[in-house]
Structures are given as structure tokens and as C-alpha cells.
Amino acid sequence: MASLLPLQSVSFSSSSCSLHKTLTAQAPNHGVHSRISSFNFSFLRPKSLTPLPNVKLLKTTVTAAARDDTASFQPSLKSRVKNGEVLYGIFLLSFSPTLAEIAGLAGYDFAVVDMEHGHGGISDALPCLHALAATNTAAIIRLPESSASWAKKALDLGPQGIMFPMIDDAKSAHEAVSYCRFPPSGIRGSAHPLVRASDYGINAGYISTYEENLLIMCQVESEAAVKNIDEIAAVDGVDCIQMGPLDLSASMGYLWDPGHKKVRAVMDEAEKSVLGSGKAYLSGFVMPHDGATALRQRGYHMVSGAADLGLFRKAAVEDVNNFKTYLEESEAEPTEEKYWSE
């Protein structure tokens, strides 16, 4: 059987004659010429198009339309808080996008991606924000420290809320707010045409709406901070005061006893100050001695009921204990278990 030489530099012109000549010229004396010569190239000839009656051929140009924030029908986390809703959330310390997605599907109103006590950083937080966005669940990023650089990186990811730790006075609260605002209102670095917060520049309305959509939260978690809580809550731009009972109890010398009566008395005083300010809202975390219902009754609008690691730890420990208990009971009294439908 004759071998075929590779065809090179075939010109795909609009003329079937040119294609025919090109093919035949590149395959001489190899048994191909006769087959190509006899081949019918009529199918390559363009046919004239007969327009249908009353139908106009339109020349369309596809352009990328800038999306405006006003097109979104999903209310922001900040608007929900300010409208008086009571929201229930979870803290995510595992930085697992899967657990973040499950949290959103479970129905939590918001999730705090915790970079203060979780192991992850900015690049680890992003997949969690993707997962939460897929379930229409608001994401809050808790910073590892209150600084302009950390705030800038976190805000560029586009969370609906940002939480600043260890805010002890009005000065640090003012600084936290300034980290969230572009000049001249603040010192936030600007890369808004390129970052996720503005849909990578597609959201043309980002600059005019970002302030009203971002929930700024300041953590009050020391005895010194509680003494200044009136001034902190009064700072323009501070939307929510996040109470920190564990750090507060530690600052008072009760690290192992956050439910101590002295700690509870200070917490009560701080809560009343925030509620009396008429500006900031209260946010808190459920404790063994202080449940979600109690927090709501005291005026909290944002309640975090659990952390992902805590939920998994509890489920894992219970699972192991249940099996060990079953082994002990079955050895003492062997019983035959029946299937549920029997």
C-alpha cells in the first residue's frame, strides 16, 4: 500500500479551485492525484442565501454591560440589621469551603470567617466566601489584628461585614472605620477596578454604594474597652459592637470562669451602654451559661450560636461515646437488633 506524504501549508481560501490545486500539488506520484482529481468539491462552493420575506438581517454587536448594585434583589447584611431583624450565625475556623457551604445551606444568616483564631489567611478565606456566596449567605471576615493592611486585603475580597478585634477606645474605633473607607473619608488603598469586592470592576456602582453595604463591627473584649464603650459605640461608621466574653473574663482574672458573676455584671453594664447609644447594634456569641434566647432577650440583633470546629468536635465525641457505650451494654446483655421494617 502506497504511503501518503504529510500535507503542508494547505491554504483554506474561499475558492474550492485553490484548495484543489493545493492538495494535488502536494501529493504527486503517490496514488493520491487521481483520487483527489475525481473528488467533487462542489460542497465547498458558497451558496447564495435567499432572505425570508419580511425578515431583516440584523448585525449585532455584543458588548459587556456594566452591572449596577441596584440590580441585586438580595438585601445586604447591614440593611437587615438596621431593619431590626434578629440574625443567627456561625463562626468558621476550619477554612473548609465544604463546611462553609453546608453552613449556608443549613440556613445561617451569616458566617464569620475567623482569621483571628482560625489557621487561615486571605487566600484561605476566598474559597469560603465563594461557597457562602453560592448559598446567598452573608460573609463576615474577622481580622487577625486591627490594621490598615489586613483590612485592605480582607475588604478587597468583598465580604458583607468586617470585624476588628481588640477595640479599646474611640481612637482605635475611628482608625478601624478609616481603614474601610477610601480617601478622603479614610485611608483604604484603592484597587477597586480589579478586585472581587467590585465584581472585578464589572459593578459600576461599587464606589457609590460600598459604604452603605458594609457592616463594620468592633469587638469590645477587655475591661478597659468596657469603660470606653459609650465612646466606641458613638463613633460614626461603627455599626455593631461584638462582645467578647472570653477575653473580657480573662482581662478580669477569670479566664476559666467566663460566667462569673462579676464578669456577667460588667457584660450587663456594657450591653446597656450600647443599647442606650441608639447607634450601634449588639452582636454576641452563645456561651454554655448564656444561650441564644437569653442574648436575644437582652437586645442582641446578631447571635452566633456555634463554631464549625466545635460542632464537629461535639458530633465526633458523641459518636465515639455512643459506640463505646453500645459495646459495654451489648457485652453485659447481648440482644439481637431488628431492622426498622421488621
Long-range contacts (C-beta under 8 A, 24 or more apart in sequence): 2-30, 2-31, 3-30, 4-30, 4-32, 5-30, 14-46, 16-41, 16-42, 16-44, 16-45, 17-41, 19-44, 64-202, 66-202, 66-203, 66-204, 67-199, 67-202, 67-203, 67-204, 68-203, 68-204, 68-205, 69-203, 69-205, 69-206, 69-209, 69-213, 70-205, 74-136, 76-138, 76-160, 76-212, 76-213, 76-215, 77-109, 77-110, 77-138, 77-140, 77-160, 77-161, 77-215, 78-160, 78-161, 78-212, 78-213, 78-214, 78-215, 78-239, 79-213, 80-109, 81-215, 81-239, 81-240, 81-281, 81-301, 81-302, 82-239, 82-281, 84-301, 85-109, 85-301, 86-296, 86-300, 86-301, 86-302, 86-303, 87-301, 87-302, 87-303, 88-292, 88-303, 88-304, 88-305, 89-140, 89-302, 89-303, 89-304, 89-305, 90-304, 90-305, 90-306, 90-307, 90-308, 91-142, 91-285, 91-304, 91-306, 91-307, 91-308, 92-118, 92-128, 92-307, 92-308, 93-117, 93-118, 93-119, 93-307, 93-308, 93-309, 94-118, 94-308, 94-309, 94-312, 95-119, 95-120, 95-124, 95-125, 95-127, 95-128, 96-128, 96-308, 97-127, 97-128, 97-130, 97-131, 98-131, 99-308, 99-312, 100-127, 100-128, 100-131, 100-132, 101-131, 101-132, 101-134, 101-135, 103-132, 103-137, 103-308, 104-131, 104-132, 104-134, 104-135, 104-136, 104-137, 105-135, 108-137, 109-137, 109-138, 110-137, 110-138, 110-139, 110-140, 110-160, 110-161, 110-302, 111-137, 111-138, 111-139, 111-140, 112-140, 112-141, 112-142, 112-163, 112-304, 113-139, 113-140, 113-141, 113-142, 113-159, 114-142, 114-307, 115-141, 115-142, 115-143, 115-144, 115-150, 115-154, 116-142, 116-143, 116-144, 116-145, 116-165, 122-153, 122-154, 122-157, 125-154, 125-157, 126-157, 126-196, 129-157, 129-158, 129-159, 129-196, 140-215, 140-217, 146-172, 146-175, 146-176, 146-179, 147-179, 148-178, 148-179, 148-187, 148-188, 148-189, 151-176, 151-179, 151-180, 151-188, 152-179, 152-188, 152-189, 155-180, 155-188, 155-197, 155-214, 156-191, 156-195, 156-196, 156-197, 157-195, 157-196, 157-197, 158-195, 158-196, 158-197, 158-198, 158-199, 160-213, 160-214, 160-215, 161-214, 161-215, 161-216, 161-217, 161-240, 162-214, 162-215, 162-216, 162-217, 163-217, 163-218, 163-219, 163-242, 164-216, 164-217, 164-218, 164-219, 165-219, 165-221, 165-244, 166-219, 166-221, 166-222, 166-225, 166-247, 167-218, 167-219, 167-220, 167-225, 167-232, 168-222, 168-224, 168-225, 168-228, 169-224, 169-225, 169-228, 169-231, 169-232, 170-228, 170-231, 170-232, 170-234, 170-235, 173-218, 173-231, 173-232, 173-235, 173-238, 174-235, 176-216, 176-218, 176-238, 177-216, 177-235, 177-236, 177-237, 177-238, 180-211, 180-214, 180-216, 180-237, 181-211, 181-237, 182-207, 185-211, 215-239, 215-240, 216-240, 217-241, 217-242, 217-283, 218-242, 219-243, 219-244, 220-244, 220-248, 220-270, 221-245, 221-246, 221-247, 221-248, 221-251, 222-247, 222-248, 222-251, 223-248, 223-251, 223-252, 223-266, 224-251, 226-266, 226-269, 226-270, 229-270, 229-273, 229-274, 230-273, 230-277, 232-280, 233-273, 233-274, 233-277, 233-279, 233-280, 234-277, 234-279, 238-279, 238-280, 239-280, 239-281, 240-280, 240-281, 240-282, 240-283, 240-301, 240-302, 241-270, 241-274, 241-280, 241-281, 241-282, 241-283, 242-283, 242-284, 242-302, 243-267, 243-270, 243-271, 243-282, 243-283, 243-284, 243-285, 244-285, 245-284, 245-285, 245-287, 245-290, 258-287, 258-289, 259-287, 259-288, 259-289, 259-290, 268-298, 271-298, 271-299, 271-300, 275-299
